[in-house]
Amino acid sequence: MGQVQNNNKSVLKNVFNKDFIISAIIPILIFTVFDKYGMTLEGIILTGVWSIGVVCINYVKEKTLNALATMSAVFAGIGLIGTVVSKNPTFYLIAPIVQDILVAAIFFGSLLFKRSLIQIIVEQSYLKNAPEEVKNRPQFRTIMKQLSIIWGFVCMSQALVRIVLLYTASISTYYAISTAYGNISTPVMIAFSIMFPKWYSRRSRQGAQN
């Protein structure tokens, strides 16, 4: 029981950390303030620049590009440019929906390759020092493919939630929930992607012993 509680605390700590405040809370506060004073377009532009800047700063500090962060930065950039050109905040708000759908398609499409997308992400960011023998095990790759399927469905669910909010809620509410939801679901899924293979392997060993 104590180990489970520690694992839960560890996951929560990894989700609600300094990066969460910088990448989720601050953009929400910026946009909410600007939108409240009728400066929605300016708020969109500023939060877009902020989000892209966070990715760039992390790259300068760590010298590596996380696949998911890179895709988010690319779509944020496209949404930002479209918003400035069209002068329509909706353009920026639709970008995450398109991103979710395309990322889901990429996750499902990666199942056709030797290494699925989530395996690349996990190995790139969290299993850098893991032996190649572990990474090349058929069981490990099978688990990663299963996780890629789960990721695909999570991305599709995010897109559906955002579409519903876009047509039923205010712009501020949509942006706040969409940003917070995306910044919570991604680290939770990454934590799950790391813990699930360990749990699965432990369960398989126990089954073999019985």
PLY file of the C-alpha trace (Angstrom):
ply
format ascii 1.0
element vertex 210
property float x
property float y
property float z
element edge 209
property int vertex1
property int vertex2
end_header
0.00 0.00 0.00
2.84 2.37 0.91
4.54 1.74 -2.42
1.32 2.50 -4.33
0.88 5.76 -2.42
4.50 6.73 -3.14
4.01 5.96 -6.84
0.85 8.08 -6.92
2.66 10.95 -5.19
5.54 10.59 -7.64
3.17 10.79 -10.63
1.38 13.84 -9.18
4.73 15.47 -8.47
5.83 14.89 -12.06
2.57 16.35 -13.40
2.05 19.37 -11.13
5.61 20.65 -11.16
7.42 23.83 -12.22
7.09 22.92 -15.91
3.30 22.65 -15.49
3.14 26.15 -14.02
5.32 27.58 -16.80
3.67 25.76 -19.72
0.03 25.71 -18.54
-0.82 28.04 -15.66
1.04 31.15 -16.86
-0.39 31.03 -20.45
-3.90 30.60 -19.02
-3.45 33.60 -16.72
-2.04 35.73 -19.55
-4.88 34.85 -21.92
-7.59 35.28 -19.27
-6.40 38.77 -18.35
-6.13 39.94 -21.97
-9.48 38.39 -22.92
-11.17 40.03 -19.93
-10.14 43.45 -21.22
-11.28 42.73 -24.77
-7.78 42.03 -26.11
-8.36 38.42 -27.14
-6.17 38.59 -30.25
-3.27 40.12 -28.33
-3.68 37.48 -25.61
-3.58 34.68 -28.19
-0.42 36.09 -29.79
1.35 36.55 -26.45
0.46 33.08 -25.15
1.52 31.55 -28.47
4.90 33.28 -28.31
5.24 32.18 -24.68
4.50 28.51 -25.48
6.97 28.43 -28.36
9.56 30.22 -26.22
9.25 27.59 -23.47
10.08 24.81 -25.96
13.03 26.78 -27.38
14.44 27.52 -23.90
14.12 23.86 -22.89
15.99 22.89 -26.06
18.81 25.35 -25.28
19.05 24.00 -21.72
18.79 20.27 -22.48
20.17 20.17 -26.06
17.47 17.66 -26.99
14.06 17.94 -28.61
11.18 15.94 -27.18
8.99 14.63 -30.00
5.68 15.68 -28.41
7.01 19.10 -27.37
8.35 19.67 -30.87
5.00 18.84 -32.47
3.22 21.15 -30.03
5.63 23.98 -30.84
5.17 23.46 -34.59
1.38 23.56 -34.35
1.51 26.53 -31.98
3.67 28.32 -34.53
1.26 27.49 -37.37
-1.70 28.62 -35.26
0.13 31.80 -34.26
1.02 32.72 -37.84
-2.52 31.97 -39.00
-3.95 34.10 -36.20
-1.70 37.08 -37.03
-2.46 36.84 -40.76
-6.21 36.29 -40.41
-6.56 38.39 -37.23
-8.96 35.70 -36.02
-8.27 34.10 -32.58
-10.29 31.02 -33.56
-7.47 29.99 -35.90
-5.11 29.51 -32.94
-7.76 27.71 -30.89
-8.43 25.18 -33.66
-4.72 24.31 -34.02
-4.65 21.96 -30.96
-7.65 20.05 -32.33
-5.90 19.49 -35.65
-2.76 18.54 -33.73
-4.62 15.92 -31.66
-6.13 14.32 -34.75
-2.82 14.24 -36.64
-0.86 12.97 -33.62
-3.44 10.21 -33.13
-3.01 9.28 -36.80
0.78 9.25 -36.33
0.48 6.98 -33.27
-1.74 4.55 -35.15
0.46 4.76 -38.25
3.62 4.06 -36.23
2.23 0.59 -35.46
3.29 -0.37 -38.99
6.95 0.24 -38.18
9.48 -1.68 -36.09
9.48 0.96 -33.34
6.22 2.69 -32.51
6.10 6.42 -31.75
5.68 6.03 -27.99
8.69 3.70 -27.90
10.79 6.39 -29.59
9.51 9.06 -27.16
10.08 6.92 -24.06
13.54 5.79 -25.18
14.51 9.30 -26.20
13.49 10.98 -22.97
13.29 8.43 -20.17
15.18 5.27 -21.09
18.36 6.78 -22.49
20.60 4.52 -20.41
18.55 1.35 -20.78
20.48 -1.56 -22.38
19.82 -2.11 -26.09
18.96 -5.71 -25.25
15.96 -4.50 -23.25
14.81 -2.11 -25.99
15.01 -4.84 -28.64
13.00 -7.45 -26.76
9.85 -8.49 -28.69
7.80 -8.26 -25.48
8.95 -4.67 -24.89
8.04 -3.65 -28.43
4.64 -5.35 -28.15
3.89 -3.40 -24.98
4.98 -0.17 -26.67
2.65 -0.86 -29.59
-0.23 -1.42 -27.17
0.62 1.88 -25.49
0.68 3.62 -28.88
-2.90 2.46 -29.45
-3.90 3.88 -26.06
-2.13 7.17 -26.86
-3.98 7.35 -30.16
-7.36 7.02 -28.47
-6.36 9.56 -25.78
-5.48 12.09 -28.50
-8.78 11.47 -30.25
-10.66 11.97 -26.97
-8.81 15.25 -26.43
-9.84 16.41 -29.88
-13.50 15.55 -29.16
-13.44 17.35 -25.80
-11.92 20.43 -27.42
-14.45 20.42 -30.27
-17.35 20.25 -27.79
-15.86 23.05 -25.67
-15.17 25.21 -28.72
-18.86 25.24 -29.61
-20.38 25.26 -26.11
-18.07 27.35 -23.90
-16.58 30.82 -23.93
-13.15 31.37 -25.48
-11.55 31.84 -22.05
-13.12 28.66 -20.69
-12.15 26.71 -23.80
-8.55 27.91 -23.66
-8.18 27.29 -19.91
-9.60 23.76 -19.97
-7.90 22.84 -23.26
-4.48 24.03 -22.07
-4.74 22.46 -18.62
-6.14 19.20 -20.02
-3.34 18.88 -22.56
-0.62 19.67 -20.03
-2.01 17.13 -17.54
-2.85 14.26 -19.89
0.57 14.21 -21.59
2.77 13.77 -18.47
0.22 11.34 -16.96
0.32 9.24 -20.13
4.13 9.39 -20.22
4.28 8.27 -16.59
1.84 5.48 -17.43
3.95 4.51 -20.45
6.98 4.14 -18.19
5.24 2.28 -15.34
3.06 -0.02 -17.44
5.95 -2.04 -18.98
7.43 -2.55 -15.51
4.07 -3.72 -14.15
3.48 -5.95 -17.15
6.91 -7.58 -16.88
6.49 -8.16 -13.15
3.07 -9.72 -13.72
4.45 -11.95 -16.50
7.23 -13.19 -14.25
4.77 -13.96 -11.44
2.52 -15.83 -13.89
5.45 -17.90 -15.12
6.42 -18.81 -11.55
2.86 -19.92 -10.75
0 1
1 2
2 3
3 4
4 5
5 6
6 7
7 8
8 9
9 10
10 11
11 12
12 13
13 14
14 15
15 16
16 17
17 18
18 19
19 20
20 21
21 22
22 23
23 24
24 25
25 26
26 27
27 28
28 29
29 30
30 31
31 32
32 33
33 34
34 35
35 36
36 37
37 38
38 39
39 40
40 41
41 42
42 43
43 44
44 45
45 46
46 47
47 48
48 49
49 50
50 51
51 52
52 53
53 54
54 55
55 56
56 57
57 58
58 59
59 60
60 61
61 62
62 63
63 64
64 65
65 66
66 67
67 68
68 69
69 70
70 71
71 72
72 73
73 74
74 75
75 76
76 77
77 78
78 79
79 80
80 81
81 82
82 83
83 84
84 85
85 86
86 87
87 88
88 89
89 90
90 91
91 92
92 93
93 94
94 95
95 96
96 97
97 98
98 99
99 100
100 101
101 102
102 103
103 104
104 105
105 106
106 107
107 108
108 109
109 110
110 111
111 112
112 113
113 114
114 115
115 116
116 117
117 118
118 119
119 120
120 121
121 122
122 123
123 124
124 125
125 126
126 127
127 128
128 129
129 130
130 131
131 132
132 133
133 134
134 135
135 136
136 137
137 138
138 139
139 140
140 141
141 142
142 143
143 144
144 145
145 146
146 147
147 148
148 149
149 150
150 151
151 152
152 153
153 154
154 155
155 156
156 157
157 158
158 159
159 160
160 161
161 162
162 163
163 164
164 165
165 166
166 167
167 168
168 169
169 170
170 171
171 172
172 173
173 174
174 175
175 176
176 177
177 178
178 179
179 180
180 181
181 182
182 183
183 184
184 185
185 186
186 187
187 188
188 189
189 190
190 191
191 192
192 193
193 194
194 195
195 196
196 197
197 198
198 199
199 200
200 201
201 202
202 203
203 204
204 205
205 206
206 207
207 208
208 209
